[in-house]
Structures are given as structure tokens and as C-alpha cells.
Amino acid sequence: MNDPRRVLHPAAAALPSASALGAQPKAAVIGGGIAGLAAATSLAERGVAVRLYERQSYLGGRVGGWQDTLDDGTTVAMNRGFHAFFRQYYNLRGILSRIDPSLSMLSPLTDYPLVDALGRRDTFRGLPRTPPFNAMAFALRSPTFRVRDLIRLDARAAAPLAAVSVPGTYDELDDQDAESFLRDINFPDAARHLAFEVFSRSFFTRPAALSAAELATMFHIYFLGSSEGLVFDVATSNFDVALWNPLASYLERLGAHVHTGTAVDSVTATSQNSFIVTDGAGDENEVDGVVLATDVSALQSIVSSSESLGDPEWREKIHRMGTALPFVVQRLWLDRPVRGDRPAFLGTGGLPPLDNISVLERYEHEARDWCARTGGSVVELHAYSVDQDSPELRRALISRLHDLYPETVDATIVGEKTLCRNDCPRLAPGDFAQRPTVRTPHPGLALAGDGIRIDLPVALMERAATTGIAAANSLLAHFGVTGHDMYTVPVRGRSPVLRHLANRVERRVLR
């Protein structure tokens, strides 16, 4: 945490630990992704008896990892694709620091170039860290964003980018889609397709289906709101090995019970302000608090089967949640290496269906070991917001790989694993106001996940971790125990100059 302007969100003071209570409270955390693990860790560290349920055989949710087998019988590491651990992910990194304060399981990725169909290439290497100089330096050297483009921007329409506030920006922009917003401010087409579309697809959606408020907040988090820089870290091993198995061991040392391969069917609120959690085998567990930290479809299924939970308005909010379009991850084990100067991660624009390429041996131990044994490469191709997986899509992805990395044309694919999932939350225009919050009609029930509303400038994995800690804090406050402090980037635009200019523009328009 190098940004001196990061914001502390302190927890309310109460008893230091549940051990000071007359009886130890019990809590069930349903969902073992980042949100659930953050909630379970935060509760267990305050002395709550925690039982964590995860329906998959592995932890981590959409950042989970597991072992798989190639057709030749070789055991390989597998996950759902590349994830970037940005330095401003304070709360997620804080959870991971429980297993290693030095975060040695993460390694910096010094650059992630972006390339478009015309061969233009943007890079984030060597940018100054301090806003707004980072954005200015990027614009000045970018082949897709020229100085004269700055002059042509509509200052009034672009003002929200400079004066982001949360949740105010959502009140102002959430009804507009990101594509229309960028068009309205005269953002240059080439830069929009390359830089902003690459970022919007981090939300597993296209700009036309993404809330403009999400895009503006994202621009604040990663560009104008933080001096942590745009360099990020990656896990040095598959996610199960590097992150979640050690965190599960930490939880168990705190007395928590971790149940993988165990789905929850329903949660029943009792008249004694407790809850009965019923799993798929019909086993029941009575607890004093519950955190629902599942994906959207599982949350909807549990609430639908739990008639005693919430009120009609709250249940309708759960029902109206949606998911983004499917995405495809195609991992290839090749019999020969890609060129040594290929980046670990390459984002693409205007090259459908391909959105990015990862070369796993550049950063992941398991892939590096396989390549050392075989002389090959492990390459991963991503396609976001697709209609469905198909043989045609897979062939098109490989064709794009051949175009961008011609040395792979003659390579033999000795192993292939393809995943198609559609469990990422929808962040469409108009969704924010109707999104359920961490707090629920029950003091002992909280929600967590990156599809849950929290009025802080966080996104993606950091939103999951932050809502997980906030959910635990909600239960801890209910028990009378102190919660955990949280940190974020500034909750509004950090540059007084840009805020002043934005406010002047707004006042001029109002006159």
C-alpha cells in the first residue's frame, strides 16, 4: 500500500473477540470463492465458529484451480483463466497476507501490451504512477490516442471521468451504457476499441452492455484515482496451490470447518433469530449468522428455496439479478515454444473472437515445469461475451493465435482444455440501483460477491473481497464484536485541479 491517499474505512468498535461473549456464535459461509473466503477469514479471526460450504471440489470460485489430465494421461494444472492482482486491491491482498505477509505467491507483471487489427500497440510499461500524469503520459505516447484528440473531447460530457464519486457517479451515469458514453465525449474510435474495450471486457462484457458508471469507476480505480500504478501481479503457481489451499489451512488452524463438494439447498430463518442451513445431502446445521457468498444463479436458487428469507422487495432484487454473456477459455499445450519475447499477457482489440493471449510458462510454475520437460509452451486464449462455445469459435481463436504468433502455425497441439462459463454478474445500465446490498432484512444474514452492491470504489476480485469483509463485519456487529478495517482508493476524484475543472464545466452548463 504505497498510495498515501488510500482511504481507511474503520470498523465500528465493540468487543475485541467473540471469546468475550457468553457463548461462541456460529456462522455459516455459503460459497468458497474470494468473497466467501474473505468472510470466513474475517469471522474466524474474531473467534466465531465458522463452517464454510463450497459446492465445487476446490476453493476460489472463478479464481479456483484444480488438477486435470491430458489425453496422454499427463496431470496438468487447470483454472478458469488469467487474473490480474492489482496493487490497489488492498482488501484482497490483506486477506492473502494472512498466509504470507510478503505475498511471495504473487509476482509482478511489468507490462501487458495491447494490440489491434492494424498492428497498433499500446503499453503501460514505464508510466508515471501519480495521477493525472499517468493518463497524460499514456495519451502522449499512445498510437491510438493523440494530443489533438484531447482537444476534441467534450469537456462537459467527460467531466464525470475527472470527478468520480461513489455512489454519486452511479446516480449520474448508471442508466447509460459505456459505448454511448465514450461516443458522447468524442473519445477516439481507435483508442476506445483498444484500451477501453480491453478494460470493459475485464467485466466479461462489451461496452454496449456495460454501465457507463462501472466504466467511469474503473477508470478512477485503475487510472485517475490511484497512484499504485497500472502494473499488477500474477500468481506464481496455479491458484489452488498458491492461494486457496494455504488459506484453507489457515482457516482450519483458526477452528473453521471447510466443506468442499458440498452444496447448500436452503436457509431457513427461525423464530429464535437463528438459521437452519440445509445442504444437498439433507444435513441440517443451526447457526447464528449466515453469509451468502455464491454466484448469481446459486444465490437465486437458495433464496427461491428459502421462503422464510427476506421480504418481497428484497427477494425481487435477488430474482432480477442477471449474468453476463458466456466466456470461453481455451488452453493449449504445444509441442514447441513460442518466441522468447512474447509477453506473458497480450490484450487484443478488433480481433474477434480473441480478447487476449496468455503464455503461462512466463509466470506459472506448473506450466514452466511442463515446458522444461517437453520443450513446448502452454498458451491460453480468451473470448469474452460469446453466444456459446463451438468448434468454429475454437478454430477462430487458434487462427488468431497463428496470426499474432506465427511461430505457432507449425506447432502440434498435444493437449487442449476448453471451458465455457456464464456465471459472471451482469453490470448492465440501470442495474446498480436494483442490486442487493451486503445488508439484508435479517441482521444475521449478509450477502457477498462481486455482483453485490457496495458503495465503495472497488471492482472485480477486490469487490468480492471487500463485500466478503463487509458481510463479516455486518455479522460481527450483530454479535457485538469489532469488525475489520478496510481500505480503498479515494472515494472521489483525487486531483483537485481536475475536480475544479469538472465543476467549472458543470456550473457553466447549468448557467
HELIX and SHEET records of a PDB file:
HELIX    1   1 ALA A   18  ALA A   20  5                                   3    
HELIX    2   2 ILE A   34  ALA A   44  1                                  11    
HELIX    3   3 GLY A   61  VAL A   63  5                                   3    
HELIX    4   4 TYR A   90  LEU A   96  1                                   7    
HELIX    5   5 PHE A  133  ARG A  141  1                                   9    
HELIX    6   6 VAL A  147  ARG A  152  1                                   6    
HELIX    7   7 ALA A  155  ALA A  162  1                                   8    
HELIX    8   8 GLY A  168  LEU A  173  1                                   6    
HELIX    9   9 ALA A  178  ASP A  184  1                                   7    
HELIX   10  10 ASP A  189  ALA A  191  1                                   3    
HELIX   11  11 ARG A  192  PHE A  196  3                                   5    
HELIX   12  12 GLU A  197  SER A  200  1                                   4    
HELIX   13  13 ARG A  201  PHE A  203  5                                   3    
HELIX   14  14 PRO A  207  ALA A  209  5                                   3    
HELIX   15  15 ALA A  212  PHE A  219  1                                   8    
HELIX   16  16 HIS A  220  LEU A  224  3                                   5    
HELIX   17  17 PHE A  239  PHE A  239  1                                   1    
HELIX   18  18 ASP A  240  TRP A  244  3                                   5    
HELIX   19  19 ASN A  245  ARG A  253  1                                   9    
HELIX   20  20 VAL A  296  SER A  304  1                                   9    
HELIX   21  21 PRO A  312  ARG A  320  1                                   9    
HELIX   22  22 LEU A  360  ARG A  362  5                                   3    
HELIX   23  23 HIS A  365  THR A  374  1                                  10    
HELIX   24  24 PRO A  391  LEU A  404  1                                  14    
HELIX   25  25 PRO A  406  THR A  408  5                                   3    
HELIX   26  26 PHE A  432  GLN A  434  5                                   3    
HELIX   27  27 LEU A  460  PHE A  479  1                                  20    
HELIX   28  28 PRO A  496  LEU A  510  1                                  15    
SHEET    1   A 2 VAL A   7  HIS A   9  0                                        
SHEET    2   A 2 MET A 486  THR A 488 -1                                        
SHEET    1   B 5 HIS A 257  THR A 260  0                                        
SHEET    2   B 5 ALA A  49  GLU A  54  1                                        
SHEET    3   B 5 LYS A  26  ILE A  30  1                                        
SHEET    4   B 5 GLY A 289  LEU A 292  1                                        
SHEET    5   B 5 LEU A 445  LEU A 447  1                                        
SHEET    1   C 2 GLY A  65  THR A  69  0                                        
SHEET    2   C 2 THR A  75  ASN A  79 -1                                        
SHEET    1   D 3 PHE A  85  PHE A  86  0                                        
SHEET    2   D 3 PHE A 232  ALA A 235 -1                                        
SHEET    3   D 3 LEU A 106  LEU A 109 -1                                        
SHEET    1   E 7 ARG A 121  ASP A 122  0                                        
SHEET    2   E 7 LEU A 114  ASP A 116 -1                                        
SHEET    3   E 7 PHE A 345  GLY A 349  1                                        
SHEET    4   E 7 ASN A 356  VAL A 359 -1                                        
SHEET    5   E 7 SER A 377  ALA A 383 -1                                        
SHEET    6   E 7 PHE A 327  LEU A 334 -1                                        
SHEET    7   E 7 ILE A 413  ARG A 421 -1                                        
SHEET    1   F 3 VAL A 264  ALA A 269  0                                        
SHEET    2   F 3 PHE A 275  ASP A 279 -1                                        
SHEET    3   F 3 GLU A 284  VAL A 287 -1                                        
END                                                                             
